[in-house]
Amino acid sequence: MAEPSADVLLQVNDLRVSYGDRVVLDGLSLSVRKAEIYGLLGGNGAGKSTALQALLGLLKPQSGSIDIAGVDPRDRPDLARERIAYIPENVALYDHLSAKENVSYFLSLSGGSRTTAELEAAFGAVGLARDAWGQRVAGFSKGMRQKTAIAIAILRRAPVLLMDEPTSGLDPGAAADFNALCGRLRGEGAAILVVSHDLLGVVDLADRIGFLDQGRIVAEVSAKGPERFDLRALHDRFARARPA
């Protein structure tokens, strides 16, 4: 395998995962560059969850390779995860703790700490209302939970972000806030992989879109011009890829 170029922070080559006779990933290959948002779009059963588990080092593929900012998660999963900020579909925070306490706790688990000023700057950057910083997160909306999780990602300064169905369940205003946050992180040089079945959400966000079908990328499209993507063509492409 050729070495990834310096601006490629996430590289997957010919990844294969099977469970018994069932092939889930069948030669998955993709790359995400520094300061790029890549949308991995697929329907149910396309292999999205398995791909995320492999990237996080939670399962070992039968063959293929993964490089996350210079680290193979199969060989050094803990080090690879240090270079990843993962934001799941349903952000898991401790409801009895405040937003500040959650951020401080999760940073301590990764071996880091930040000053109060740095925490407050991160909350300001993600647009979490000041009066929510000290509140218990039990009453937070999904959008507020995501903002808290992204504040953690900002403070961890991880070069690679993995996001699983990030706009699912968000109202239009919260989705717009989320897209703006991702644009900010991209502007700071992060490589962002968004895994989703939501075509419209990915179109609003991604610089490139890969269509995952039966465990492999069957088409890839890059944003171009002021319109960015031909939505009708993407819809037709996605409809063909999804199982009946």
N, C-alpha and C positions, 0 to 999 in steps of 0.2 A: 504493500500500500504506500502511495506517495505521502510524504509529510504534508499536513495541512498548511496553507499559507498563513503568514503571521496575523492577518486580520480575521481568520476563521477561528472562532472561539468554541464552536460546537460542530463536530464532524462525525457522521455516522456512515459506515461503509458496509454494504451487503450484509445487513444484520438479519439473522435467521433464528427464530424461536418456534419451537413446536412443543405441544403437550400431547404426548403419545403420537397418534396418527394425525392429529389436527395441527396444521401449519398456521401460525398466527402472524408472524412476521416472515416474509418471504423475499429476502433481499432488499430490505429497507435501506435506502441511502439518502442522506440530505446533509446540508451544511447551513450554518447560520454565522454570518459575519459580525464583527464588531460594528455597533451602531446600526443594527438591522433588526426588523421584526419579521419573523417568518411564521406564517399561519399554516399549521398542519390540519387540514380539513378532511374529516371522514365521518361516515355514518356509524351506526351501531355495528359492532363486530369487525370494524375495519382494521383494528390493531392499535388504536390510540393509547389505551390504558397500558397495554403490554410495552409499547415503545417508551412511555414515561417510566415504568418500573425498571426497564433496562438502563435508561439514562441515569436514574437515581441509584443504580447499583443494587437494586432489590431482587434482581434475577440475573442469571448468567445466560446469555445467548449460546446456542450451539455453535455458531460461527459468526464471523464478521467482526467489526471493530468499532469502538467508540472513543472519541477524544474530546474531553471537556477541558478547555484551556490548558492543554498539555498533559492531562491525566486520564488514564483509562479506568473507569469506575469498576471494571471487573477485577482489576488488580489492586486498586487502592480506593475502595468505595468511600472511606471516611474523608480522604483528601479531596476526592472529586466532589463530594457533597459540600465541602467548604467553599467550593467555587461556584456553587449553584444556590440561587434563592428560588425556592419552590412555592408557588401559590396555588393551592388546590381549589377545586370548585367551591367547596364549603370550608372556609378558613377556620381552623381549629385554634381558638383562643380560650384562655381560662376566664370563665364568666364572672368569677368572684373577684378578679383583679381588674384594675383600671387599665386604660389603654397604655399609659406610661409604664405601669408595672408589668404588663404583658411584654412590651418591647424590651424593657430592661432584662426580664427573665430570659427571653429567647436569645438575646444577645449574649448573656452569660453562658448559655448552653453551648454556643459556638466559640466560646473562649474570648469574647470581646466585651468591651464596655464603652459607653459614650457619655459625655458630659450632659448635664441637664440642658444646656444651651443647644447641643447637637440634637438631642431628642426633640426639643421644641422646634428647631429648624426643620427637621424631617416632617413633623406633623403639619407644620405650615406649608411645606412643599407639596404634600399630598392633599391639602385642602380639608383636613379634619378640623372641625370647628373647635376653637380654643376651649369652650366650656365642656367639651367631651373628653379632653385629654386626661382629666382626673376622674372620669366616671367609670364605673364598672361596665364592662363590655356586654353584660347580660342583656341590656336593652338596646344594643347596637343593631342597626339594619345591616343587610349584607354588604351594601356599599361602604358603610363605616368600617366594617370588619376588613374589607379589602384594603381600604386606605391604611388601616393599622398594619396589615401584613406588608403592604408596599413600603411603609415607613421602615419596617424591619429590614426589608431588602435594600433600601437606600443606605441604611446605617451599617449593614453588613458589608456593603461595597463588593458584592459578588459580581463577577464579570458575566455570568450566564443566568438568565431568568427563565424558568419553566412555569407556564401558566396553563392550568387545566380548566377549560370552560369558564373563562374569567368574567364574561358578560352575562352568563346565564342568571336569570332572575333579577337583573338590574333594570330599573326604570330608565327612560331615555336620558334624563339628566345625569344620573349616576354613571351610565355607560359613557356619556360624553366626558365626564370627569375622569373616568378610568382611561379612556383613550388619550386624553391630554397627559396623564401621568406616565403612560407608556412612552409617549413621544418625548417627554422629559428625560426618562431613563435612556432611551435610544440616543438622545442628544449628548448624554454623558458617556456614551461608548458601550453600553450594555448590548449583549447579543440576547435577543428575546425570542423564545419559541412559544407560540400560543397554540394549544391543542384544543380543537373545538369541532362541533357539528353545526355551528351557527354560521352560515355563509355570510349573512349581512354583517354580523359582528366582526368577522375576520376581514371582510372587504374594507370596513372603516378603519382598520388598524394596521394591516400588514403591508410590508414592502414586497414580499413574495408570498405566493400561496402554493402549497403542494397538496395535491389530491391523493389521499391515502385510500387504497382499495385492495382488499384481500392481502394486506400486509406489505404493500409496496407502493411507492410513488408512481402513479400512472400518468400524471401530467403536472407541470409546474408553470406558473404564470407570474410575471413581474409587473409591478405597477408602472404605468407610463402616462405621461401627460397630465393635464388638469383633471381629467375624469378618472385617472388611476387604473380602473379596471372596467372591462365590458361586462356589466352585471348579467345581462341575458346569456352571454356565452358561458360565464361562470356557472350560472344556474343550470344550464343544459349539461355542462360537464359534470357537475355534482350529481344531478339527477341520474345520469348514466352510471356513475360510480356506485351509488347507494343501492343496497339490496332491495328487491321488490318486496 
